[in-house]
Amino acid sequence: MPFKALNLSDSVLRGVQAAGYTDPTPIQLRAIPVVLGGGDLVGSAQTGTGKTAAFALPILTRLGAHRRGQPARVLVLEPTRELAAQVETAFRDFARFTDIRAVAVFGGVGYGVQRSELKRGVDIIVATPGRLVDFLKTGEITLKDISILVLDEVDRMLDMGFLPVVKDIIARCPKNRQTLFFSATVPPEIAAVASFALRNPTRVECGVNRSVNKSVNHAIYPVAFDQKFDLLVGLLQQTNFDSVLVFSRTKHGADKIARRLKDANHSVAVLHANRSQNQRIEALNGFKSGKYEIMVATDIAARGIDVAGVTHVINYDVPENPEDYVHRIGRTGRAQAVGDAFTLVSPENFSDLRDIERFIGQKIPELRLEGFNYRPIVPRPAPPEGQGQQRRGGQGGQPGGGRGRQGLRRFGSRR
Ligand code: AMP
């Protein structure tokens, strides 16, 4: 079914066309009619599935045109500044043939620009909870006219300790409203918020979050802890990458990796929560434009960000939280592209890796970089019969020996 058949307004359809989309993704097909019909919705969709347009397009159609001198009618809550900025940009892009106005409201930057946009009058506010509360206190934002409330990435709101303030914000919106609720997982705390916020919601599930995006090839590279950086450099050298996202568990680790990569003559951006908002914007924009070929990031900073054309994700550290594995590697292979995602694993993290494999319900193939001078490590315990393709052999009894060439061909052969 083409977008045309979904009853979106003509001006929104033109925005979709200008964005270069031809066919709706599965979540768009399922969510757009529900949102257009005014119903509440609970959506669980993997990142990269087109979730943003699934709510933005029908919302813009429902709003119709800018309402001068009236308070905002749509509030979208996002857990991070990057997501707020990204979702607001998507709204603006899709709304470019309308006069609808959107503003992003988030902390870490001055109040001035956001304040003057609010004064000018907006229809849509895309906000992180903290800065929104600041503007509610000063009376510069009122929620009394909100008719559509979007709670996005609610599980991350929980991780970041935002749930109490989110509940408060929900309670300040009119009861008679439409609510759209997106969360990859629904633990009991989130189920409680959902039942408080929603009325007879339609459930739309597109790919449960445990599953790894099918367009991503992923693999692990076992390596001694103190050889991780050398292996990273080796992988980068032997790869035709266009843009690589490298994940570190810690902010300090991210800075250190970036420093060493710069010393090795790579152009590198860094994204983590200790950087100023301006530094974060510069890093993200530079990475998007190709100024930086590599971006080193931590999980919170990178959650949900959309960078078209990320060709490789390298987990320098195994994520602590199995769910973050799915999110991290979801940064590549977005929409219909194909991406490669690799995880460096030292023996201290074999048990974390086991947790991830249990979580995603599959064994991650093991690879070895041809020609790399591996130091011996304790091999990974063998999986039960019939699972995975782990083999011993190669230099120093390194696990995964023998698959290196095959892996490298895949790693470097995409473009
Ligand atoms: P999202 O899951 O909303 O972060 O979207 C993931 C990526 O898919 C973004 O780069 C979108 O621009 C892109 N996208 C969303 N919907 C479509 C579509 N129908 N056709 C092609 N690309 C899309």
Residues whose N, C-alpha, C, O or C-beta is under 5 A from the ligand:
A	BS01	AMP	Y21 T22 D23 P24 T25 Q46 T47 G48 T49 G50 K51 T52 A53 D306 R334 A335
